[in-house]
Each structure stands twice: as C-alpha cells, then as structure tokens.
Amino acid sequence: MIGLVSGGGRIDKPMLKAGRAYHKYKAKRNCWPKVRGVAMNPVEHPHGGGNHQHIGKASTVKRGTSAGRKVGLIAARRTGRIRGGKVVTKKGDD
C-alpha cells in the first residue's frame, strides 16, 4: 500500500457552529436546517400545532393514506419496543 487517502478523518472534527454547517450544506439544496414536524404550525406539517410538542395522533399511517398525511411510520410492519429474540445454541461435540 502506498500513501493514504486524502481527507481522511475530516468528519471526526465537530462543526461546533451553525455557520460551518450552513456552508457545508449550502451546495446541497434544501437539506439544512432540519426542522421537526412537531415544531411547526399545523398548516405546515401534519404533526404541527398543539399547546405542547407532541404528535397528537398515531404516527403510523396506512399505505393508502392521502399524500399530505403520509408522514411518520408509513405502512409499519411493527412498532414499539422489540422484545425477546432468538437464542443461539451451539452444538457441542457429544
């Protein structure tokens, strides 16, 4: 192996300031800042509005839901905590 890849470790340093994040994402269209839906008004997002920041209705929606309501967990197969699991047993030499 000869040399190193340039720019290695570039993402290890924290940005620390919003201005640096602004310049990083400036070329990438509309992906920064990311505003949460619960922080918006109800005319801007289905999760918006209310007297405190909560979704206010189930976050899972059907696949056939209208386009404006389709946010959150779309056609989720399962929700909640994943409990239990498979127990792996090793076959020993008998």
Gaussian input, Z-matrix of N, CA and C with variables (Angstrom, degrees):
# hf/3-21g

backbone

0 1
 N
 C     1     B1
 C     2     B2     1     A1
 N     3     B3     2     A2     1     D1
 C     4     B4     3     A3     2     D2
 C     5     B5     4     A4     3     D3
 N     6     B6     5     A5     4     D4
 C     7     B7     6     A6     5     D5
 C     8     B8     7     A7     6     D6
 N     9     B9     8     A8     7     D7
 C    10    B10     9     A9     8     D8
 C    11    B11    10    A10     9     D9
 N    12    B12    11    A11    10    D10
 C    13    B13    12    A12    11    D11
 C    14    B14    13    A13    12    D12
 N    15    B15    14    A14    13    D13
 C    16    B16    15    A15    14    D14
 C    17    B17    16    A16    15    D15
 N    18    B18    17    A17    16    D16
 C    19    B19    18    A18    17    D17
 C    20    B20    19    A19    18    D18
 N    21    B21    20    A20    19    D19
 C    22    B22    21    A21    20    D20
 C    23    B23    22    A22    21    D21
 N    24    B24    23    A23    22    D22
 C    25    B25    24    A24    23    D23
 C    26    B26    25    A25    24    D24
 N    27    B27    26    A26    25    D25
 C    28    B28    27    A27    26    D26
 C    29    B29    28    A28    27    D27
 N    30    B30    29    A29    28    D28
 C    31    B31    30    A30    29    D29
 C    32    B32    31    A31    30    D30
 N    33    B33    32    A32    31    D31
 C    34    B34    33    A33    32    D32
 C    35    B35    34    A34    33    D33
 N    36    B36    35    A35    34    D34
 C    37    B37    36    A36    35    D35
 C    38    B38    37    A37    36    D36
 N    39    B39    38    A38    37    D37
 C    40    B40    39    A39    38    D38
 C    41    B41    40    A40    39    D39
 N    42    B42    41    A41    40    D40
 C    43    B43    42    A42    41    D41
 C    44    B44    43    A43    42    D42
 N    45    B45    44    A44    43    D43
 C    46    B46    45    A45    44    D44
 C    47    B47    46    A46    45    D45
 N    48    B48    47    A47    46    D46
 C    49    B49    48    A48    47    D47
 C    50    B50    49    A49    48    D48
 N    51    B51    50    A50    49    D49
 C    52    B52    51    A51    50    D50
 C    53    B53    52    A52    51    D51
 N    54    B54    53    A53    52    D52
 C    55    B55    54    A54    53    D53
 C    56    B56    55    A55    54    D54
 N    57    B57    56    A56    55    D55
 C    58    B58    57    A57    56    D56
 C    59    B59    58    A58    57    D57
 N    60    B60    59    A59    58    D58
 C    61    B61    60    A60    59    D59
 C    62    B62    61    A61    60    D60
 N    63    B63    62    A62    61    D61
 C    64    B64    63    A63    62    D62
 C    65    B65    64    A64    63    D63
 N    66    B66    65    A65    64    D64
 C    67    B67    66    A66    65    D65
 C    68    B68    67    A67    66    D66
 N    69    B69    68    A68    67    D67
 C    70    B70    69    A69    68    D68
 C    71    B71    70    A70    69    D69
 N    72    B72    71    A71    70    D70
 C    73    B73    72    A72    71    D71
 C    74    B74    73    A73    72    D72
 N    75    B75    74    A74    73    D73
 C    76    B76    75    A75    74    D74
 C    77    B77    76    A76    75    D75
 N    78    B78    77    A77    76    D76
 C    79    B79    78    A78    77    D77
 C    80    B80    79    A79    78    D78
 N    81    B81    80    A80    79    D79
 C    82    B82    81    A81    80    D80
 C    83    B83    82    A82    81    D81
 N    84    B84    83    A83    82    D82
 C    85    B85    84    A84    83    D83
 C    86    B86    85    A85    84    D84
 N    87    B87    86    A86    85    D85
 C    88    B88    87    A87    86    D86
 C    89    B89    88    A88    87    D87
 N    90    B90    89    A89    88    D88
 C    91    B91    90    A90    89    D89
 C    92    B92    91    A91    90    D90
 N    93    B93    92    A92    91    D91
 C    94    B94    93    A93    92    D92
 C    95    B95    94    A94    93    D93
 N    96    B96    95    A95    94    D94
 C    97    B97    96    A96    95    D95
 C    98    B98    97    A97    96    D96
 N    99    B99    98    A98    97    D97
 C   100   B100    99    A99    98    D98
 C   101   B101   100   A100    99    D99
 N   102   B102   101   A101   100   D100
 C   103   B103   102   A102   101   D101
 C   104   B104   103   A103   102   D102
 N   105   B105   104   A104   103   D103
 C   106   B106   105   A105   104   D104
 C   107   B107   106   A106   105   D105
 N   108   B108   107   A107   106   D106
 C   109   B109   108   A108   107   D107
 C   110   B110   109   A109   108   D108
 N   111   B111   110   A110   109   D109
 C   112   B112   111   A111   110   D110
 C   113   B113   112   A112   111   D111
 N   114   B114   113   A113   112   D112
 C   115   B115   114   A114   113   D113
 C   116   B116   115   A115   114   D114
 N   117   B117   116   A116   115   D115
 C   118   B118   117   A117   116   D116
 C   119   B119   118   A118   117   D117
 N   120   B120   119   A119   118   D118
 C   121   B121   120   A120   119   D119
 C   122   B122   121   A121   120   D120
 N   123   B123   122   A122   121   D121
 C   124   B124   123   A123   122   D122
 C   125   B125   124   A124   123   D123
 N   126   B126   125   A125   124   D124
 C   127   B127   126   A126   125   D125
 C   128   B128   127   A127   126   D126
 N   129   B129   128   A128   127   D127
 C   130   B130   129   A129   128   D128
 C   131   B131   130   A130   129   D129
 N   132   B132   131   A131   130   D130
 C   133   B133   132   A132   131   D131
 C   134   B134   133   A133   132   D132
 N   135   B135   134   A134   133   D133
 C   136   B136   135   A135   134   D134
 C   137   B137   136   A136   135   D135
 N   138   B138   137   A137   136   D136
 C   139   B139   138   A138   137   D137
 C   140   B140   139   A139   138   D138
 N   141   B141   140   A140   139   D139
 C   142   B142   141   A141   140   D140
 C   143   B143   142   A142   141   D141
 N   144   B144   143   A143   142   D142
 C   145   B145   144   A144   143   D143
 C   146   B146   145   A145   144   D144
 N   147   B147   146   A146   145   D145
 C   148   B148   147   A147   146   D146
 C   149   B149   148   A148   147   D147
 N   150   B150   149   A149   148   D148
 C   151   B151   150   A150   149   D149
 C   152   B152   151   A151   150   D150
 N   153   B153   152   A152   151   D151
 C   154   B154   153   A153   152   D152
 C   155   B155   154   A154   153   D153
 N   156   B156   155   A155   154   D154
 C   157   B157   156   A156   155   D155
 C   158   B158   157   A157   156   D156
 N   159   B159   158   A158   157   D157
 C   160   B160   159   A159   158   D158
 C   161   B161   160   A160   159   D159
 N   162   B162   161   A161   160   D160
 C   163   B163   162   A162   161   D161
 C   164   B164   163   A163   162   D162
 N   165   B165   164   A164   163   D163
 C   166   B166   165   A165   164   D164
 C   167   B167   166   A166   165   D165
 N   168   B168   167   A167   166   D166
 C   169   B169   168   A168   167   D167
 C   170   B170   169   A169   168   D168
 N   171   B171   170   A170   169   D169
 C   172   B172   171   A171   170   D170
 C   173   B173   172   A172   171   D171
 N   174   B174   173   A173   172   D172
 C   175   B175   174   A174   173   D173
 C   176   B176   175   A175   174   D174
 N   177   B177   176   A176   175   D175
 C   178   B178   177   A177   176   D176
 C   179   B179   178   A178   177   D177
 N   180   B180   179   A179   178   D178
 C   181   B181   180   A180   179   D179
 C   182   B182   181   A181   180   D180
 N   183   B183   182   A182   181   D181
 C   184   B184   183   A183   182   D182
 C   185   B185   184   A184   183   D183
 N   186   B186   185   A185   184   D184
 C   187   B187   186   A186   185   D185
 C   188   B188   187   A187   186   D186
 N   189   B189   188   A188   187   D187
 C   190   B190   189   A189   188   D188
 C   191   B191   190   A190   189   D189
 N   192   B192   191   A191   190   D190
 C   193   B193   192   A192   191   D191
 C   194   B194   193   A193   192   D192
 N   195   B195   194   A194   193   D193
 C   196   B196   195   A195   194   D194
 C   197   B197   196   A196   195   D195
 N   198   B198   197   A197   196   D196
 C   199   B199   198   A198   197   D197
 C   200   B200   199   A199   198   D198
 N   201   B201   200   A200   199   D199
 C   202   B202   201   A201   200   D200
 C   203   B203   202   A202   201   D201
 N   204   B204   203   A203   202   D202
 C   205   B205   204   A204   203   D203
 C   206   B206   205   A205   204   D204
 N   207   B207   206   A206   205   D205
 C   208   B208   207   A207   206   D206
 C   209   B209   208   A208   207   D207
 N   210   B210   209   A209   208   D208
 C   211   B211   210   A210   209   D209
 C   212   B212   211   A211   210   D210
 N   213   B213   212   A212   211   D211
 C   214   B214   213   A213   212   D212
 C   215   B215   214   A214   213   D213
 N   216   B216   215   A215   214   D214
 C   217   B217   216   A216   215   D215
 C   218   B218   217   A217   216   D216
 N   219   B219   218   A218   217   D217
 C   220   B220   219   A219   218   D218
 C   221   B221   220   A220   219   D219
 N   222   B222   221   A221   220   D220
 C   223   B223   222   A222   221   D221
 C   224   B224   223   A223   222   D222
 N   225   B225   224   A224   223   D223
 C   226   B226   225   A225   224   D224
 C   227   B227   226   A226   225   D225
 N   228   B228   227   A227   226   D226
 C   229   B229   228   A228   227   D227
 C   230   B230   229   A229   228   D228
 N   231   B231   230   A230   229   D229
 C   232   B232   231   A231   230   D230
 C   233   B233   232   A232   231   D231
 N   234   B234   233   A233   232   D232
 C   235   B235   234   A234   233   D233
 C   236   B236   235   A235   234   D234
 N   237   B237   236   A236   235   D235
 C   238   B238   237   A237   236   D236
 C   239   B239   238   A238   237   D237
 N   240   B240   239   A239   238   D238
 C   241   B241   240   A240   239   D239
 C   242   B242   241   A241   240   D240
 N   243   B243   242   A242   241   D241
 C   244   B244   243   A243   242   D242
 C   245   B245   244   A244   243   D243
 N   246   B246   245   A245   244   D244
 C   247   B247   246   A246   245   D245
 C   248   B248   247   A247   246   D246
 N   249   B249   248   A248   247   D247
 C   250   B250   249   A249   248   D248
 C   251   B251   250   A250   249   D249
 N   252   B252   251   A251   250   D250
 C   253   B253   252   A252   251   D251
 C   254   B254   253   A253   252   D252
 N   255   B255   254   A254   253   D253
 C   256   B256   255   A255   254   D254
 C   257   B257   256   A256   255   D255
 N   258   B258   257   A257   256   D256
 C   259   B259   258   A258   257   D257
 C   260   B260   259   A259   258   D258
 N   261   B261   260   A260   259   D259
 C   262   B262   261   A261   260   D260
 C   263   B263   262   A262   261   D261
 N   264   B264   263   A263   262   D262
 C   265   B265   264   A264   263   D263
 C   266   B266   265   A265   264   D264
 N   267   B267   266   A266   265   D265
 C   268   B268   267   A267   266   D266
 C   269   B269   268   A268   267   D267
 N   270   B270   269   A269   268   D268
 C   271   B271   270   A270   269   D269
 C   272   B272   271   A271   270   D270
 N   273   B273   272   A272   271   D271
 C   274   B274   273   A273   272   D272
 C   275   B275   274   A274   273   D273
 N   276   B276   275   A275   274   D274
 C   277   B277   276   A276   275   D275
 C   278   B278   277   A277   276   D276
 N   279   B279   278   A278   277   D277
 C   280   B280   279   A279   278   D278
 C   281   B281   280   A280   279   D279

   B1=1.4511
   B2=1.5257
   B3=1.3063
   B4=1.4618
   B5=1.5182
   B6=1.3329
   B7=1.4552
   B8=1.5135
   B9=1.3285
   B10=1.4583
   B11=1.5231
   B12=1.3068
   B13=1.4613
   B14=1.5237
   B15=1.3304
   B16=1.4568
   B17=1.5178
   B18=1.3126
   B19=1.4569
   B20=1.5108
   B21=1.3124
   B22=1.4561
   B23=1.5212
   B24=1.3147
   B25=1.4563
   B26=1.5148
   B27=1.3255
   B28=1.4656
   B29=1.5215
   B30=1.3299
   B31=1.4625
   B32=1.5215
   B33=1.3198
   B34=1.4637
   B35=1.5250
   B36=1.3253
   B37=1.4632
   B38=1.5294
   B39=1.3306
   B40=1.4659
   B41=1.5269
   B42=1.3405
   B43=1.4632
   B44=1.5179
   B45=1.3157
   B46=1.4628
   B47=1.5310
   B48=1.3182
   B49=1.4593
   B50=1.5220
   B51=1.3236
   B52=1.4614
   B53=1.5238
   B54=1.3242
   B55=1.4563
   B56=1.5134
   B57=1.3197
   B58=1.4635
   B59=1.5203
   B60=1.3323
   B61=1.4631
   B62=1.5258
   B63=1.3260
   B64=1.4644
   B65=1.5200
   B66=1.3153
   B67=1.4621
   B68=1.5231
   B69=1.3349
   B70=1.4625
   B71=1.5230
   B72=1.3412
   B73=1.4551
   B74=1.5232
   B75=1.3343
   B76=1.4605
   B77=1.5313
   B78=1.3123
   B79=1.4627
   B80=1.5190
   B81=1.3427
   B82=1.4665
   B83=1.5211
   B84=1.2873
   B85=1.4538
   B86=1.5261
   B87=1.3156
   B88=1.4655
   B89=1.5264
   B90=1.3209
   B91=1.4621
   B92=1.5315
   B93=1.3210
   B94=1.4667
   B95=1.5205
   B96=1.2992
   B97=1.4599
   B98=1.5225
   B99=1.3279
   B100=1.4646
   B101=1.5148
   B102=1.3041
   B103=1.4622
   B104=1.5223
   B105=1.3291
   B106=1.4645
   B107=1.5169
   B108=1.3150
   B109=1.4581
   B110=1.5135
   B111=1.3491
   B112=1.4631
   B113=1.5177
   B114=1.3273
   B115=1.4594
   B116=1.5295
   B117=1.3290
   B118=1.4636
   B119=1.5295
   B120=1.3176
   B121=1.4582
   B122=1.5283
   B123=1.3310
   B124=1.4617
   B125=1.5273
   B126=1.3193
   B127=1.4664
   B128=1.5217
   B129=1.3270
   B130=1.4601
   B131=1.5199
   B132=1.3401
   B133=1.4650
   B134=1.5301
   B135=1.3245
   B136=1.4674
   B137=1.5255
   B138=1.3230
   B139=1.4674
   B140=1.5219
   B141=1.3170
   B142=1.4536
   B143=1.5127
   B144=1.3330
   B145=1.4597
   B146=1.5066
   B147=1.3301
   B148=1.4591
   B149=1.5109
   B150=1.3269
   B151=1.4599
   B152=1.5185
   B153=1.2995
   B154=1.4631
   B155=1.5181
   B156=1.3215
   B157=1.4590
   B158=1.5245
   B159=1.3151
   B160=1.4556
   B161=1.5206
   B162=1.3194
   B163=1.4587
   B164=1.5267
   B165=1.3280
   B166=1.4482
   B167=1.5124
   B168=1.3048
   B169=1.4586
   B170=1.5202
   B171=1.2962
   B172=1.4636
   B173=1.5198
   B174=1.3303
   B175=1.4606
   B176=1.5206
   B177=1.3364
   B178=1.4622
   B179=1.5238
   B180=1.3199
   B181=1.4617
   B182=1.5274
   B183=1.3238
   B184=1.4606
   B185=1.5212
   B186=1.3119
   B187=1.4628
   B188=1.5273
   B189=1.3209
   B190=1.4576
   B191=1.5171
   B192=1.3270
   B193=1.4610
   B194=1.5225
   B195=1.3219
   B196=1.4602
   B197=1.5203
   B198=1.3188
   B199=1.4576
   B200=1.5242
   B201=1.3088
   B202=1.4548
   B203=1.5122
   B204=1.3120
   B205=1.4665
   B206=1.5232
   B207=1.3373
   B208=1.4580
   B209=1.5251
   B210=1.3381
   B211=1.4589
   B212=1.5188
   B213=1.3026
   B214=1.4627
   B215=1.5137
   B216=1.3265
   B217=1.4608
   B218=1.5250
   B219=1.3313
   B220=1.4553
   B221=1.5231
   B222=1.3278
   B223=1.4672
   B224=1.5264
   B225=1.3368
   B226=1.4592
   B227=1.5181
   B228=1.3237
   B229=1.4602
   B230=1.5146
   B231=1.3266
   B232=1.4621
   B233=1.5174
   B234=1.3286
   B235=1.4564
   B236=1.5140
   B237=1.3160
   B238=1.4599
   B239=1.5124
   B240=1.3301
   B241=1.4566
   B242=1.5192
   B243=1.3234
   B244=1.4543
   B245=1.5190
   B246=1.3230
   B247=1.4576
   B248=1.5158
   B249=1.3342
   B250=1.4579
   B251=1.5124
   B252=1.2951
   B253=1.4550
   B254=1.5084
   B255=1.3022
   B256=1.4519
   B257=1.5202
   B258=1.3082
   B259=1.4568
   B260=1.5165
   B261=1.3249
   B262=1.4563
   B263=1.5168
   B264=1.3303
   B265=1.4665
   B266=1.5162
   B267=1.3090
   B268=1.4524
   B269=1.5225
   B270=1.3202
   B271=1.4581
   B272=1.5217
   B273=1.3108
   B274=1.4619
   B275=1.5165
   B276=1.3209
   B277=1.4635
   B278=1.5174
   B279=1.3367
   B280=1.4593
   B281=1.5093
   A1=108.81
   A2=115.95
   A3=120.70
   A4=108.92
   A5=116.59
   A6=121.28
   A7=114.05
   A8=114.85
   A9=122.57
   A10=109.95
   A11=115.35
   A12=120.27
   A13=108.18
   A14=116.62
   A15=119.22
   A16=110.79
   A17=116.41
   A18=121.93
   A19=114.02
   A20=117.84
   A21=120.50
   A22=111.15
   A23=117.61
   A24=122.12
   A25=114.22
   A26=117.05
   A27=120.51
   A28=111.82
   A29=117.16
   A30=119.57
   A31=112.59
   A32=117.92
   A33=120.53
   A34=112.12
   A35=116.91
   A36=121.08
   A37=109.41
   A38=118.90
   A39=119.99
   A40=111.69
   A41=115.97
   A42=120.09
   A43=112.81
   A44=118.05
   A45=125.96
   A46=115.36
   A47=118.47
   A48=120.14
   A49=110.51
   A50=115.50
   A51=120.11
   A52=111.14
   A53=117.01
   A54=120.23
   A55=112.36
   A56=116.66
   A57=120.15
   A58=110.89
   A59=116.42
   A60=119.88
   A61=110.39
   A62=116.26
   A63=120.41
   A64=110.45
   A65=116.97
   A66=120.40
   A67=111.45
   A68=117.47
   A69=120.59
   A70=110.63
   A71=117.15
   A72=121.52
   A73=113.57
   A74=117.57
   A75=121.09
   A76=111.64
   A77=117.01
   A78=120.85
   A79=112.48
   A80=117.11
   A81=120.25
   A82=112.03
   A83=118.40
   A84=123.73
   A85=113.78
   A86=117.46
   A87=120.57
   A88=111.68
   A89=118.47
   A90=119.78
   A91=112.14
   A92=117.86
   A93=120.57
   A94=108.72
   A95=120.60
   A96=128.95
   A97=111.07
   A98=116.47
   A99=121.54
   A100=108.20
   A101=116.76
   A102=121.73
   A103=108.26
   A104=116.57
   A105=121.05
   A106=110.34
   A107=115.48
   A108=120.71
   A109=112.75
   A110=117.89
   A111=120.44
   A112=111.81
   A113=117.48
   A114=120.74
   A115=112.21
   A116=116.88
   A117=121.02
   A118=111.16
   A119=115.15
   A120=122.15
   A121=109.30
   A122=118.17
   A123=119.25
   A124=114.72
   A125=118.14
   A126=119.28
   A127=111.82
   A128=116.81
   A129=121.17
   A130=113.28
   A131=118.09
   A132=120.87
   A133=109.00
   A134=118.42
   A135=120.00
   A136=114.50
   A137=118.22
   A138=120.64
   A139=112.41
   A140=118.80
   A141=121.68
   A142=113.49
   A143=114.55
   A144=121.77
   A145=113.18
   A146=115.00
   A147=121.50
   A148=111.48
   A149=115.40
   A150=120.59
   A151=113.70
   A152=117.12
   A153=121.15
   A154=107.48
   A155=116.89
   A156=119.66
   A157=110.85
   A158=115.13
   A159=121.50
   A160=106.87
   A161=116.56
   A162=119.93
   A163=110.29
   A164=117.53
   A165=121.10
   A166=115.36
   A167=118.01
   A168=122.49
   A169=106.99
   A170=117.43
   A171=120.38
   A172=110.54
   A173=116.77
   A174=120.40
   A175=111.90
   A176=117.89
   A177=120.21
   A178=109.04
   A179=116.23
   A180=121.23
   A181=109.01
   A182=115.83
   A183=121.15
   A184=110.35
   A185=115.15
   A186=119.66
   A187=110.93
   A188=117.06
   A189=120.59
   A190=114.30
   A191=117.51
   A192=121.22
   A193=110.13
   A194=116.56
   A195=120.20
   A196=110.41
   A197=115.81
   A198=121.74
   A199=113.02
   A200=118.42
   A201=120.17
   A202=114.27
   A203=117.36
   A204=121.30
   A205=111.92
   A206=117.75
   A207=121.83
   A208=110.83
   A209=116.14
   A210=122.84
   A211=107.54
   A212=116.70
   A213=120.33
   A214=110.41
   A215=116.06
   A216=121.70
   A217=108.17
   A218=116.74
   A219=121.93
   A220=109.11
   A221=116.39
   A222=124.08
   A223=110.89
   A224=116.09
   A225=120.69
   A226=110.61
   A227=116.24
   A228=120.25
   A229=110.61
   A230=116.40
   A231=120.05
   A232=108.72
   A233=115.88
   A234=121.28
   A235=108.38
   A236=116.61
   A237=121.15
   A238=111.87
   A239=114.06
   A240=120.20
   A241=110.14
   A242=115.52
   A243=120.18
   A244=106.94
   A245=115.87
   A246=120.76
   A247=110.02
   A248=114.48
   A249=119.41
   A250=111.32
   A251=116.30
   A252=121.40
   A253=109.98
   A254=115.34
   A255=120.25
   A256=109.58
   A257=115.51
   A258=121.00
   A259=107.16
   A260=116.06
   A261=120.95
   A262=108.22
   A263=116.24
   A264=120.70
   A265=108.65
   A266=115.09
   A267=120.98
   A268=108.75
   A269=116.54
   A270=119.77
   A271=108.72
   A272=114.82
   A273=119.80
   A274=111.68
   A275=116.02
   A276=121.17
   A277=108.72
   A278=116.72
   A279=121.15
   A280=111.30
   D1=132.07
   D2=-178.92
   D3=-116.03
   D4=121.43
   D5=173.73
   D6=73.98
   D7=-170.02
   D8=-178.08
   D9=-130.29
   D10=159.46
   D11=175.06
   D12=-73.04
   D13=134.11
   D14=-178.25
   D15=-71.72
   D16=147.89
   D17=177.67
   D18=80.08
   D19=13.47
   D20=-179.99
   D21=-67.92
   D22=136.12
   D23=-179.06
   D24=82.09
   D25=9.21
   D26=-176.91
   D27=-65.28
   D28=-34.81
   D29=-177.01
   D30=-88.01
   D31=0.17
   D32=179.28
   D33=-74.89
   D34=-28.42
   D35=-178.74
   D36=-79.88
   D37=127.84
   D38=179.23
   D39=-68.75
   D40=149.54
   D41=-177.69
   D42=-73.22
   D43=-35.26
   D44=175.26
   D45=68.00
   D46=-32.09
   D47=-176.04
   D48=-127.54
   D49=147.04
   D50=179.03
   D51=-67.07
   D52=-28.81
   D53=-179.53
   D54=-64.45
   D55=-36.80
   D56=178.31
   D57=-69.27
   D58=-37.73
   D59=175.90
   D60=-66.38
   D61=-36.16
   D62=178.56
   D63=-61.14
   D64=-47.00
   D65=-178.72
   D66=-69.75
   D67=-30.64
   D68=178.04
   D69=-65.96
   D70=-44.90
   D71=-174.76
   D72=-93.37
   D73=1.99
   D74=-176.24
   D75=-60.54
   D76=-38.46
   D77=-178.09
   D78=-79.27
   D79=-13.38
   D80=-173.84
   D81=-100.48
   D82=47.31
   D83=175.32
   D84=47.52
   D85=-129.93
   D86=-167.40
   D87=-104.50
   D88=66.61
   D89=179.79
   D90=-122.97
   D91=4.79
   D92=178.38
   D93=-148.87
   D94=139.11
   D95=-5.38
   D96=-77.40
   D97=154.67
   D98=178.16
   D99=-94.18
   D100=111.60
   D101=179.75
   D102=-97.68
   D103=131.41
   D104=-179.79
   D105=-69.32
   D106=149.75
   D107=179.86
   D108=-64.06
   D109=-35.42
   D110=-178.82
   D111=-71.53
   D112=-16.20
   D113=178.45
   D114=-87.09
   D115=-4.63
   D116=-177.13
   D117=-94.20
   D118=175.48
   D119=173.33
   D120=-84.42
   D121=158.83
   D122=-177.51
   D123=-65.24
   D124=-19.06
   D125=176.86
   D126=-78.73
   D127=-15.84
   D128=-176.29
   D129=-98.33
   D130=-25.50
   D131=-175.11
   D132=-156.71
   D133=145.78
   D134=178.20
   D135=-63.52
   D136=-23.08
   D137=178.71
   D138=-89.51
   D139=-1.50
   D140=-173.93
   D141=-79.72
   D142=168.40
   D143=175.53
   D144=87.60
   D145=179.22
   D146=-179.34
   D147=97.99
   D148=168.40
   D149=-177.25
   D150=-87.54
   D151=-9.43
   D152=168.94
   D153=-150.10
   D154=164.51
   D155=-170.24
   D156=-79.53
   D157=97.51
   D158=174.18
   D159=-145.86
   D160=156.37
   D161=-177.49
   D162=-68.84
   D163=-40.14
   D164=172.88
   D165=87.46
   D166=-13.97
   D167=176.05
   D168=-150.03
   D169=173.73
   D170=-177.04
   D171=-60.90
   D172=135.76
   D173=-179.00
   D174=-82.16
   D175=-12.75
   D176=176.84
   D177=-87.50
   D178=135.58
   D179=179.57
   D180=-128.48
   D181=155.23
   D182=179.80
   D183=-72.00
   D184=159.99
   D185=177.32
   D186=-67.64
   D187=-31.09
   D188=-178.03
   D189=-87.90
   D190=10.83
   D191=-179.81
   D192=-66.23
   D193=152.37
   D194=179.20
   D195=-63.02
   D196=156.66
   D197=-170.36
   D198=-62.21
   D199=-34.68
   D200=-177.38
   D201=-73.94
   D202=-18.45
   D203=-177.64
   D204=-98.75
   D205=-8.81
   D206=-170.27
   D207=-81.41
   D208=78.02
   D209=175.00
   D210=-134.08
   D211=158.75
   D212=-179.24
   D213=94.03
   D214=-138.70
   D215=-178.51
   D216=-91.85
   D217=101.49
   D218=-174.77
   D219=-86.62
   D220=120.64
   D221=178.83
   D222=50.23
   D223=51.67
   D224=-176.24
   D225=-69.47
   D226=133.92
   D227=176.35
   D228=-76.01
   D229=-37.29
   D230=178.37
   D231=-147.27
   D232=152.25
   D233=177.99
   D234=-135.50
   D235=170.62
   D236=177.75
   D237=84.42
   D238=-171.23
   D239=-179.78
   D240=-70.99
   D241=139.54
   D242=174.50
   D243=-89.15
   D244=112.74
   D245=-174.66
   D246=-110.28
   D247=153.82
   D248=179.54
   D249=77.80
   D250=-158.74
   D251=179.91
   D252=155.94
   D253=175.60
   D254=-179.08
   D255=-86.08
   D256=135.85
   D257=176.05
   D258=-95.00
   D259=120.10
   D260=-178.95
   D261=-90.59
   D262=120.05
   D263=177.27
   D264=-108.08
   D265=135.73
   D266=-178.36
   D267=-94.00
   D268=129.84
   D269=177.81
   D270=-76.68
   D271=118.08
   D272=-178.75
   D273=-89.00
   D274=164.03
   D275=176.13
   D276=-79.63
   D277=113.41
   D278=-179.26
   D279=-102.20

